[in-house]
């Protein structure tokens, strides 16, 4: 009896939405960041907010301190998290905390 090949990329191991998404783009084509984000958004099929990870090769040596790269990004709509402040105080300090917005 011939042995069956089990390949993780067979049609039965992925759903039809995944197969349609894979068939709709070419991995060899280089896209601009805005085009890539638009393509990912058009292929989104999940029932939750999907995320995109970005890896950038900067060509710096992490062992050299003068080449370190650090930074932060402010998202245009914020992070979606609400800031909450908890204060453990009594008497006058509690009133001041409430007046300050805690």
C-alpha positions as CSV (number, residue, x, y, z in Angstrom):
1,X,0.0,0.0,0.0
2,X,1.5,3.4,-0.9
3,X,2.3,5.7,1.9
4,X,0.2,8.9,2.2
5,X,2.1,12.1,2.3
6,X,1.0,14.5,5.0
7,X,1.7,18.0,4.1
8,X,0.6,20.9,6.3
9,X,-0.2,23.0,3.2
10,X,-2.8,20.7,1.7
11,X,-6.2,22.0,1.0
12,X,-7.8,20.0,3.9
13,X,-5.6,21.6,6.6
14,X,-6.9,25.2,5.9
15,X,-10.4,26.7,5.5
16,X,-11.7,28.1,2.3
17,X,-11.2,31.7,3.5
18,X,-7.5,31.1,4.1
19,X,-7.1,29.3,0.7
20,X,-8.9,32.2,-1.1
21,X,-6.7,34.8,0.7
22,X,-3.5,32.9,-0.2
23,X,-4.6,32.6,-3.8
24,X,-5.4,36.3,-4.0
25,X,-1.8,37.7,-3.5
26,X,1.6,37.1,-4.9
27,X,4.4,36.6,-2.3
28,X,7.1,37.6,-4.8
29,X,5.6,41.1,-5.3
30,X,7.1,43.9,-3.2
31,X,4.4,46.2,-1.8
32,X,4.6,49.6,-0.2
33,X,3.6,49.8,3.5
34,X,0.2,51.5,2.7
35,X,-0.6,49.0,0.0
36,X,0.4,46.1,2.3
37,X,-1.9,47.4,5.1
38,X,-4.8,47.9,2.6
39,X,-4.3,44.3,1.3
40,X,-4.2,42.9,4.9
41,X,-7.4,44.8,5.7
42,X,-9.1,43.4,2.6
43,X,-8.2,39.9,3.6
44,X,-9.3,40.1,7.2
45,X,-11.9,37.5,8.0
46,X,-11.7,37.0,11.7
47,X,-14.5,38.0,14.1
48,X,-12.0,39.9,16.3
49,X,-9.6,42.8,15.8
50,X,-6.7,41.4,14.0
51,X,-3.1,42.7,14.5
52,X,-0.2,43.2,12.1
53,X,3.4,42.6,13.2
54,X,6.2,44.5,11.4
55,X,9.8,43.5,11.5
56,X,12.4,46.0,10.2
57,X,16.0,45.2,9.5
58,X,17.9,48.3,10.3
59,X,21.4,47.0,9.8
60,X,22.7,48.2,13.1
61,X,24.9,46.3,15.5
62,X,23.1,45.9,18.9
63,X,26.4,45.4,20.7
64,X,27.4,49.0,19.9
65,X,25.7,51.5,22.1
66,X,26.0,54.4,19.6
67,X,23.8,52.4,17.1
68,X,20.9,51.6,19.5
69,X,17.5,52.6,18.2
70,X,14.7,53.4,20.5
71,X,11.5,55.2,20.1
72,X,7.8,55.4,20.8
73,X,4.8,55.9,18.5
74,X,1.6,57.8,19.3
75,X,-1.3,56.0,17.7
76,X,-3.7,58.4,15.9
77,X,-6.7,57.1,17.9
78,X,-4.9,56.3,21.1
79,X,-4.3,52.8,22.4
80,X,-7.9,52.2,23.3
81,X,-7.2,51.8,27.0
82,X,-8.8,54.0,29.6
83,X,-6.6,55.4,32.4
84,X,-7.8,54.5,35.9
85,X,-6.4,55.9,39.1
86,X,-6.8,54.2,42.4
87,X,-6.2,56.2,45.6
88,X,-6.1,54.7,49.1
89,X,-6.6,57.7,51.4
90,X,-8.9,58.9,54.2
91,X,-10.2,62.2,55.2
92,X,-8.8,65.3,53.6
93,X,-6.5,63.4,51.3
94,X,-9.5,61.4,49.9
95,X,-11.4,64.6,49.2
96,X,-8.4,66.1,47.4
97,X,-8.0,62.9,45.3
98,X,-11.7,63.0,44.3
99,X,-11.4,66.6,43.3
100,X,-8.4,65.8,41.2
101,X,-10.3,63.2,39.3
102,X,-9.4,60.0,41.0
